[in-house]
Amino acid sequence: MPSETYGVWQAVDVWTTDSYNLLVMELLERESYLAALETVLAEAISDSGRVAFVSGEAGIGKTALVEQFARRHRNNVRLLWGACDALFTPRPLGPLYDMAAQMQGELLARLNSDSNRAAIFSTVLVELQRQATIVVVEDVHWADEATLDLIKFLGRRIQRTHALLVIT
């Protein structure tokens, strides 16, 4: 079994199939991190929204961890996933465009119109207030300024939702 040591924990790859018969990697020795995400999700659903930061060195498995967590909840909460890209000129609100394509509603129309940023951000907040949601913004270290503003906006208002905002 391939393995590598990362600080205080060891990642070991184990491959299984999921309910769709897709080959997925099971993560071993990550239960404490998954349990922490489970706790904040339960708090977000039962009380008020939360923000979770998943950080670590490049290649350590942040995305794999969040993907496994999301897979566990794909049938009981809505999942919205957006990524920041390592571009010389990052696309403004890139992760939000990714998410808008995944949901039905007015967000995509607002993004494609001349709506101002305040209206777009408010639309996102209203959308997150509709149902329990896991929102993933991946690779925020590559985010443009507008995306960072969105994260700040949501972070200050997340308690008005039943959403878990996961930032890697």
N, C-alpha and C positions, 0 to 999 in steps of 0.2 A: 504494500500500500504506500503510495507516495505521501510524504509528509515534510513539512518545514516548520521550524520553530520560530515564532514571532514573539519576542519578549517573554511574557509570563504564560502564554498559551500556545498550543500546538494545533495547527490545522491539518486534518486528515481527510482526504477525499474518499467518499463512498458513493457509488452510483446506484440509483434505483429508478423505478418508473413511478410516475404520479398517476392520478386517476384518469388522465387522458392518454396514458401509455407513452408519455414523453420521457426521455432519459433526463433525469435531474440529479444534481449532486447534493447529497445529504452532507450537512456540515456537522462535524463532530467537534466537541469541546468549545462550542459557542452558545451553549444553553444559557449561561448567565446573561449574555448579551441579548439573546432572544427573549429571555424572561423579563428583562428590563423593558424591552419594547412592548411586550405583552401587558406589563403593568401600566405603562403610560397610555396604551390604547384603551384598556379597561377604564382608566380614569377619564379619558376623553369621552368615551361613550356614556358612562354613567354620571359624570359630573359636568366638566367643561373641557374644551379643547386643550391640547398640549403641543409642545414643540420638543422634538428629540434631535440631537446632533449625533451623528455617527462619524467619528473621525479616526484617522490612522494613516499610516504610510501608504504610498501608492502601491497597489497590488496586494495589500494585506487581506482583502476580502470584504470590504465594506458593501459593495454592490451585491455580492453573493449573500451576505447576511440579510440585507434588506429584501432581496428577492425571495429568500426563504420565508421570512416573516410575512411578506405580502401574499405569498402562495398559501400560507396557512389561513388567511382571512379573505381570500378572493370570493368566497360564497356568502359572507355575512356583512361585509362593508364594501362601499364603493372604493375603488383604487384609482387614483390619478397619478400619473408618473410623467415627469418632465426632466430634461437633462440640459445642463449648460455645456456648451461645446468649446473645445480648445481651438478657437478660431482667432486669427489676428484681429478681426473685427467681429466680436460676438453679436449675434442677432438680438436686438432688444426684446426682452421678455420671451426669449426662446423657450424656456420650460413651460410658460403659460400657453404658447401656441401648441406645444405637444399635448398639454392637458385639454385644451379646448377641443381638439380633434377627438378626444376620448369621451366627451360628454355631450349631451344634448342641451341646448339652451342658447341664450343670447350672447354668451361670452365670445364665441368665434365671430359673430357679426360685429360685436363691439371692437374686437381686435382688427378686423378688416375694414372698419370705417374710420372716420376721423375723430373717434371718441377720445376725450382727454384721459390722462392717466388716472385721475380720481374716479371717473366713471367706470373704468375698467377694473380698478382695484375693488371698488364697491360691488361690482357684479360678481367678482370672485368670492368676496365675503358672503354675499347673499346665497350664492351657489353652495358654499360650504355649510351654511346654516340649514340647508334642506334635509340632509341625511348624514349619518355617520360615514366618515371618509378618511382614508389614509392618503395623504398627499406627499409624494416623494419628489424632492428637488435634488437631483444628483449632480455631483461635481461643482458645487457652488463656488469653489475657488476660481472657476473660469467664468463666473457670472458677470454679466454687464451691469451697469449702474441701475438700470430700470428694474432688473430682476432683484437686485439687492434691496431696492426701495420696496418692492412687493413683499419680500420676506420680512422686512421691518414692519410694514403695514399690517401684514397678517399676524406677526408675532405679538403685536400690541393688542390685537383684537381676537385672537384665537379662542379666548375663554368664552366668547359669544357663540361658539360652534360646538359640535361634537366631532371635531376633526383632529387627527394626529398629523402634524406637519413634521416629516422626517427629512432632515437636511444632511447630505453627505458631502 
